[in-house]
Amino acid sequence: MKEIQLDGATVPFHMSEEEGVVSYHFNSSLCSHPEPMINAMVGLGQIKAGEKLIMINSKAPAGLFPKIENDFSYEVKELSSGKFEITFMKKGNGSSSTDFNDKGCGGGSCSN
């Protein structure tokens, strides 16, 4: 994997390509609120249709899902370490309704 710099990210991001699919990876499992949300939104703003964003986090980011569900699908998998791997995929090529500047959790409902 190749480390890449993304503006606004607070953790390292990496990029890989396997069987023609580009994936971006980051680990926010050691971050505290609101860094997982910030990094997820930065990463989601990067990916295009057919690409993936893979987040490793201490919890499933429940506060994030409603913000992005119109434009992204996601799969949540609990790892043997007790951490979670969330794989995001962009839906289609159309216009995005996701507000990538909205990096807050709102009402204290954020789960990192």
C-alpha positions as CSV (number, residue, x, y, z in Angstrom):
1,M,0.0,0.0,0.0
2,K,1.1,3.5,-0.8
3,E,0.7,6.3,1.8
4,I,-1.1,9.3,0.4
5,Q,-1.8,12.8,1.8
6,L,-5.4,14.0,2.0
7,D,-6.2,17.5,3.0
8,G,-8.0,17.7,6.3
9,A,-7.1,14.1,7.4
10,T,-5.7,13.6,10.9
11,V,-4.5,10.1,10.3
12,P,-2.4,8.5,7.5
13,F,-4.3,7.2,4.5
14,H,-3.1,4.5,2.2
15,M,-4.1,3.6,-1.3
16,S,-4.0,0.1,-2.9
17,E,-5.2,-1.4,-6.1
18,E,-6.3,-5.0,-6.4
19,E,-7.9,-6.6,-9.5
20,G,-8.4,-3.1,-10.9
21,V,-10.3,-1.8,-7.8
22,V,-8.8,1.2,-6.0
23,S,-9.2,1.2,-2.3
24,Y,-8.3,3.9,0.3
25,H,-7.6,2.7,3.8
26,F,-7.3,4.5,7.2
27,N,-7.3,3.5,10.8
28,S,-9.1,5.7,13.3
29,S,-9.4,3.1,16.1
30,L,-7.1,5.0,18.4
31,C,-8.6,8.4,17.7
32,S,-11.1,10.2,20.0
33,H,-14.2,12.0,19.0
34,P,-14.6,13.7,16.4
35,E,-11.5,12.5,14.5
36,P,-13.1,9.3,13.1
37,M,-16.0,11.4,11.6
38,I,-13.5,13.9,10.2
39,N,-11.4,11.3,8.6
40,A,-14.4,9.3,7.2
41,M,-15.8,12.4,5.5
42,V,-12.3,13.3,4.1
43,G,-12.0,9.8,2.7
44,L,-15.5,9.6,1.4
45,G,-15.0,12.8,-0.5
46,Q,-12.1,11.2,-2.2
47,I,-13.6,8.0,-3.6
48,K,-15.3,7.6,-7.0
49,A,-17.8,5.0,-8.2
50,G,-16.1,1.6,-8.3
51,E,-13.6,2.5,-5.6
52,K,-13.7,1.6,-1.9
53,L,-12.9,3.3,1.4
54,I,-11.9,1.0,4.2
55,M,-12.1,2.4,7.8
56,I,-10.8,0.5,10.9
57,N,-12.5,2.0,14.0
58,S,-13.1,1.1,17.6
59,K,-16.9,1.1,17.0
60,A,-19.3,1.2,14.1
61,P,-19.7,4.9,13.4
62,A,-23.5,5.0,13.8
63,G,-23.6,8.8,13.6
64,L,-22.0,8.7,10.2
65,F,-24.4,6.3,8.4
66,P,-27.5,8.6,8.2
67,K,-25.3,11.4,6.7
68,I,-24.0,9.4,3.8
69,E,-26.6,6.7,3.1
70,N,-28.0,8.4,0.0
71,D,-24.6,8.4,-1.8
72,F,-22.7,5.4,-0.2
73,S,-23.4,1.8,0.7
74,Y,-21.4,0.3,3.5
75,E,-20.6,-3.0,5.1
76,V,-19.7,-3.4,8.8
77,K,-17.6,-6.3,9.9
78,E,-16.4,-6.9,13.5
79,L,-12.8,-8.1,13.6
80,S,-11.4,-10.7,16.0
81,S,-9.6,-7.8,17.7
82,G,-12.9,-6.3,18.7
83,K,-12.4,-3.4,16.3
84,F,-14.7,-2.8,13.3
85,E,-13.9,-2.7,9.6
86,I,-16.3,-0.6,7.6
87,T,-16.1,-0.7,3.8
88,F,-17.8,2.2,2.0
89,M,-18.7,2.2,-1.7
90,K,-20.0,5.1,-3.7
91,K,-23.4,4.6,-5.3
92,G,-23.4,5.5,-9.1
93,N,-21.9,8.5,-10.7
94,G,-24.6,11.1,-10.1
95,S,-24.5,14.2,-8.1
96,S,-23.8,13.9,-4.4
97,S,-26.2,15.0,-1.7
98,T,-23.6,14.3,1.1
99,D,-22.3,17.4,2.8
100,F,-18.6,16.6,3.2
101,N,-18.1,19.7,5.3
102,D,-20.5,18.3,8.0
103,K,-17.9,16.5,10.1
104,G,-19.8,16.8,13.4
105,C,-21.9,14.2,15.1
106,G,-24.8,16.4,16.2
107,G,-26.5,16.0,19.6
108,G,-23.6,14.0,21.0
109,S,-24.7,10.9,19.1
110,C,-21.3,10.2,17.6
111,S,-19.7,6.8,18.1
112,N,-16.1,6.7,17.2
